[in-house]
């Protein structure tokens, strides 16, 4: 099941907020909250607020457990731009654009969270694959090389 939370008209540029949302996409909720909590950006606080709202929506409205949730998508779109002006020399003015954005976070419980214990239960991934791909291409053995050298001398 998917759960959404939207923060509309957040007073931050969408360009600045996208840096943080890219970091949390695809992560479990606990890891996403940790990343957002230790980020020093202004956008991190706004995204944390939206993420906590999405978790509360999942727990209260849909009876989902927070430890099973994964951030499916975290999208920041542009909202309206508030236009102001700054006085300049000789009675002129220059524009100031105060940008706002919409932050949308979607959580889901359909994606399986892999932990270290589940990875160990499955077994190692690269059992039969050689580490050096160029070593796998060489099919001649040293004995075969010696016999071909002996054949050319006689």
Secondary structure as UniProt FT lines:
FT   STRAND          2..10
FT   HELIX           14..24
FT   TURN            25..26
FT   HELIX           29..37
FT   HELIX           42..62
FT   HELIX           66..68
FT   STRAND          70..87
FT   HELIX           89..91
FT   STRAND          93..108
FT   HELIX           116..122
FT   HELIX           133..137
FT   HELIX           142..153
//
